[in-house]
Amino acid sequence: MKHILKGALAVSAIALSLTMAQAQDLAPLNSDSEPDRMDWSELDAKFGALPPPAAGTKVGGVSKTLTNEYWRSLGEGYQNVATKLGVELVYQAAQNEGDQLGQLSIAENLISQGFNALLFSPQSDANLVPALEAAKAAGIPVLNVNDAVIPSAEHYVGNVQKGNGVNVANWFITNRPDGGKVAVIEGQPGVYAAGQRTAGFTETINAAGKFEVVASVPANWSREEAFNAAATILQQYPDLIGFYANNDGMALGVVEAVKAAGKAETVAVFGTDGVSDAYAAIRAGDLTGTVDSFPVLTGEIAMEVSLRLMAGQPLPRVVATPQALITKDNVETYATTDMAALRAALLAK
């Protein structure tokens, strides 16, 4: 019955989101290609310094789950800005990345609690649509923050998801010039970020002409499922030269499978997100690399954008946040918890 309810929720929510977007003259949002966009680095130049929030400002955040370090780090970024500016923050999340109804319940509960703005990181493109529309009806601005995309969202902050896969494909093209067989470990089926990351990788590496994507299978953001999928792929394709996983947890599962198969010296493994375990694995020589989308900094930028929206600034629909391909060659450059130093390093790229 639970699966039936989820399916019904997804179908009705998609239809509702498209209807609402059309009613507001907003095309369904594609955060990677939305023309009304700007880079995070342009905010101060175009809109001035961040306006101080009014006394008593409250912001609510709804995340996918706190069992994944990425989402804990995003909340840390929210809190950094909230603490600095005296904003009250409530940050909550579902029990796991598959609890779409639980996440919707959390979001709906926050709407009635007097928040001045809400930050939504939905589990799918559809599951928080009812809460988004309820918040709009109540006059509460909602910011969609990485990585699933609500089609009727008026504002979005996050990195270019397709770029994650493009970055990894370009590494293979440069560092494996003879080409070869590669595989993708996808995230959750139907989730925008997973689809875009996979498309960015496969389209770019196929265009190079020397590579063959021999497998592309979902592992639902699960390290265990990724291990099992990678083990099977390695048995089927013993001459495989590399994997791209849609997040770091899955990439670390792939690393375990590669080691178990005795292929650590010949199979490159890349993840996405830039969590601390990925950095440690890169330093250890186990993980070839990750695409860091800097979740703490993304959280800071999202909170700043929400405060600018509350101040009435005419921000674009999408504010793009940074990302960088991390390997052993630059791991120490970006392995910093000093957000001012990180901002400076990214602006200097």
C-alpha positions in Angstrom: 0.0 0.0 0.0 2.8 2.4 0.8 4.3 1.9 -2.7 0.9 2.6 -4.2 0.5 5.8 -2.2 4.0 7.0 -3.3 3.2 6.3 -6.9 -0.1 8.2 -6.7 1.6 11.1 -4.9 4.3 11.3 -7.6 1.8 11.3 -10.5 -0.6 13.9 -8.9 2.3 16.1 -7.8 3.9 16.2 -11.2 0.5 17.2 -12.8 0.0 19.8 -10.1 3.5 21.2 -10.5 3.1 21.6 -14.3 -0.3 23.2 -13.9 1.0 25.7 -11.3 4.1 26.6 -13.3 2.0 27.3 -16.4 -0.4 29.4 -14.4 2.5 31.5 -13.2 4.0 31.8 -16.7 7.0 29.8 -15.4 8.3 27.0 -17.6 8.9 23.8 -15.6 12.3 24.3 -14.1 15.4 22.7 -15.5 18.1 24.0 -13.1 21.0 23.1 -15.5 19.6 24.9 -18.5 17.4 27.7 -17.0 18.3 30.9 -18.9 17.4 33.1 -15.9 20.5 32.3 -13.9 23.6 33.8 -12.4 26.7 32.4 -10.8 27.1 32.6 -7.0 30.2 34.7 -7.4 28.2 37.6 -9.0 25.7 38.1 -6.1 27.6 40.9 -4.3 28.6 42.7 -7.5 25.0 42.7 -8.9 23.0 43.2 -5.7 25.4 44.6 -3.2 26.3 43.3 0.3 23.9 40.9 2.0 21.1 43.0 3.7 20.9 42.4 7.4 17.9 40.3 8.3 15.1 41.8 10.5 15.1 40.8 14.1 13.3 37.6 14.8 13.8 36.2 11.3 13.2 32.4 11.2 14.1 30.0 8.4 13.2 26.4 8.1 15.2 23.8 6.2 13.9 20.4 4.9 16.6 18.0 3.8 16.7 14.5 2.2 18.3 12.7 5.2 20.9 13.3 7.8 22.4 9.8 7.4 24.4 11.2 4.4 27.2 13.5 5.3 26.4 15.8 2.3 23.1 16.8 3.7 24.5 17.3 7.2 27.2 19.6 5.7 24.5 21.5 3.8 22.8 22.2 7.1 26.1 23.3 8.6 26.3 25.9 5.9 22.8 27.1 6.7 23.7 27.3 10.4 27.0 29.2 9.7 25.1 32.1 8.2 22.2 31.9 10.6 24.5 32.1 13.6 26.5 35.0 12.1 23.4 37.1 11.4 21.2 36.1 14.4 18.6 34.1 12.3 16.7 31.3 13.9 17.2 28.0 11.9 15.2 24.8 12.2 16.7 22.0 10.0 15.0 18.7 9.7 15.1 15.7 7.4 13.5 12.4 6.6 14.8 9.2 8.2 16.3 8.0 4.9 16.6 9.0 1.2 13.6 6.9 0.2 11.1 8.3 2.8 9.3 10.7 0.4 6.1 10.8 2.4 7.9 11.4 5.7 9.8 14.3 4.1 6.5 15.8 2.8 5.1 15.5 6.3 8.0 17.4 7.8 7.7 20.1 5.2 4.0 20.5 5.7 4.5 20.8 9.5 7.0 23.6 9.1 4.6 25.7 7.0 2.4 26.4 10.0 5.2 27.4 12.3 5.7 31.0 11.3 8.9 30.8 9.2 9.9 33.7 7.0 11.4 31.4 4.3 11.8 27.7 3.7 14.7 25.8 2.1 13.6 22.6 0.4 16.0 19.8 -0.7 13.4 17.3 -2.0 14.0 13.6 -2.4 12.4 13.6 -5.8 11.2 16.2 -8.3 7.6 15.6 -7.1 7.3 14.7 -3.5 7.4 18.2 -2.0 5.2 19.9 -4.6 2.1 19.9 -2.3 4.2 21.6 0.5 5.6 24.1 -2.0 2.2 25.1 -3.2 0.9 25.4 0.4 3.8 27.6 1.3 3.2 29.8 -1.7 -0.5 30.1 -0.7 0.7 31.2 2.7 3.0 33.8 1.3 6.2 32.0 2.4 9.1 32.1 -0.1 10.6 28.7 -0.9 14.1 28.1 -2.2 14.7 24.7 -3.8 18.3 23.7 -2.8 20.2 20.9 -4.5 19.6 18.4 -5.9 16.1 17.2 -7.0 14.3 19.9 -8.9 10.7 20.9 -8.3 9.3 21.9 -11.7 7.2 24.8 -10.3 10.0 26.2 -8.1 10.4 29.9 -8.4 14.0 29.9 -7.1 16.8 27.3 -7.0 20.3 27.2 -5.6 22.7 24.4 -6.6 25.4 23.3 -8.9 25.1 22.3 -12.5 24.3 18.6 -12.1 25.3 17.6 -15.7 28.7 19.2 -15.1 29.5 16.6 -12.4 29.5 13.9 -15.0 31.2 16.0 -17.7 34.1 16.7 -15.3 34.7 13.0 -14.8 34.3 12.1 -18.4 36.9 14.7 -19.3 39.3 13.2 -16.8 39.1 9.8 -18.6 39.5 11.5 -22.0 42.6 13.2 -20.9 44.2 10.5 -18.7 43.1 7.4 -20.6 43.7 8.5 -24.2 43.5 5.0 -25.5 39.9 4.7 -24.3 38.3 1.6 -23.0 35.3 0.2 -21.3 33.7 2.2 -18.4 30.6 1.9 -16.3 28.2 4.1 -14.4 26.6 3.5 -11.0 23.5 5.6 -11.0 21.6 7.1 -8.0 17.9 6.8 -7.5 15.9 6.3 -10.7 13.8 9.3 -11.6 15.8 11.8 -9.5 16.9 14.8 -11.6 20.5 14.9 -10.2 21.1 11.3 -10.9 19.8 11.5 -14.5 21.8 14.6 -15.3 25.0 13.4 -13.8 24.8 10.2 -15.7 23.9 12.0 -19.0 26.8 14.4 -18.6 29.2 11.5 -18.2 27.8 9.3 -20.9 27.2 12.0 -23.6 30.7 13.4 -23.1 32.6 10.2 -23.0 30.7 8.7 -26.0 31.5 11.8 -28.0 35.2 11.1 -27.5 34.9 8.0 -29.7 37.3 5.7 -27.9 35.2 4.7 -24.9 32.3 2.3 -24.4 29.8 2.6 -21.5 29.2 -1.1 -21.0 26.9 -0.8 -18.0 24.8 1.9 -16.3 22.8 0.6 -13.4 21.1 2.3 -10.4 22.2 1.6 -6.8 19.8 4.0 -5.1 22.5 6.0 -3.3 23.4 2.8 -1.4 27.0 1.8 -0.7 26.0 -1.8 -0.4 24.0 -1.9 -3.6 26.9 -0.1 -5.4 29.3 -2.8 -4.2 27.1 -5.6 -5.5 26.5 -3.9 -8.8 30.2 -3.1 -9.3 31.2 -6.7 -8.4 28.8 -8.1 -11.1 30.1 -5.6 -13.7 33.7 -6.5 -13.0 32.9 -10.2 -13.5 31.2 -9.4 -16.8 33.9 -7.0 -18.1 37.3 -7.9 -16.6 39.0 -5.4 -18.9 37.0 -2.4 -17.5 39.1 0.7 -17.0 36.8 2.8 -14.8 33.6 3.6 -12.9 31.7 6.8 -12.4 29.3 6.8 -9.4 26.6 9.5 -8.9 27.6 10.0 -5.2 30.5 9.3 -3.0 28.8 6.7 -0.8 28.3 4.5 -3.8 31.8 5.3 -5.1 33.3 3.9 -1.9 31.2 0.8 -2.3 32.7 0.5 -5.8 36.2 0.9 -4.4 35.6 -2.1 -2.1 34.4 -4.2 -5.1 37.4 -3.1 -7.2 39.8 -4.1 -4.4 38.1 -7.4 -3.9 38.5 -8.2 -7.6 42.2 -7.3 -7.5 41.7 -4.4 -9.9 42.8 -1.5 -7.8 45.8 -0.7 -10.0 43.9 -0.7 -13.3 40.3 0.5 -12.6 39.8 4.2 -11.9 36.8 5.1 -9.6 35.1 8.5 -9.3 32.3 9.7 -7.1 30.4 12.9 -6.6 29.8 15.2 -3.6 33.1 15.7 -1.9 32.4 14.2 1.5 35.2 13.7 4.0 35.4 9.9 3.5 36.0 10.6 -0.2 38.8 13.0 0.5 40.4 10.4 2.9 40.1 7.7 0.2 41.7 10.0 -2.4 44.6 10.6 0.0 44.9 6.9 0.6 45.0 6.2 -3.1 41.8 4.1 -3.1 39.4 6.6 -4.8 40.7 8.2 -8.0 38.6 11.3 -7.5 35.3 13.0 -6.7 33.4 16.1 -8.0 33.1 18.3 -4.9 30.0 20.4 -5.0 31.0 22.0 -1.6 27.9 21.4 0.5 28.8 23.7 3.4 29.5 26.6 1.0 26.3 25.7 -0.9 24.3 25.9 2.3 25.8 29.3 3.1 25.0 30.6 -0.4 21.4 29.2 -0.2 20.8 30.9 3.2 22.2 34.2 1.8 19.9 33.9 -1.2 16.9 33.3 1.0 17.7 36.5 3.0 18.1 38.5 -0.2 14.7 37.2 -1.4 13.2 38.3 1.9 14.7 41.7 1.4 12.9 42.0 -2.0 15.9 41.7 -4.2 15.0 40.7 -7.8 17.2 37.6 -8.0 17.2 35.2 -11.0 15.4 31.9 -10.9 18.7 29.9 -10.5 21.8 30.8 -8.6 24.5 28.3 -9.6 27.0 27.1 -7.0 30.6 25.9 -7.5 32.0 22.5 -8.1 35.5 21.1 -8.8 37.1 17.8 -9.8 39.2 16.6 -6.9 42.1 14.2 -7.4 45.4 13.5 -5.6 46.8 16.5 -7.5 44.6 19.1 -5.8 43.1 17.4 -2.8 44.9 19.6 -0.3 43.9 22.8 -2.1 40.2 22.2 -1.4 40.4 20.2 1.8 39.6 23.2 4.0 36.9 23.9 6.6 37.7 27.6 6.3 34.8 28.8 4.1 36.5 32.2 3.5 39.6 30.5 2.2 37.5 28.1 0.1 35.6 31.0 -1.5 38.9 32.7 -2.3 40.3 29.5 -3.9 37.2 29.0 -6.0 37.1 32.6 -7.1 40.7 32.3 -8.2 40.1 29.3 -10.4 
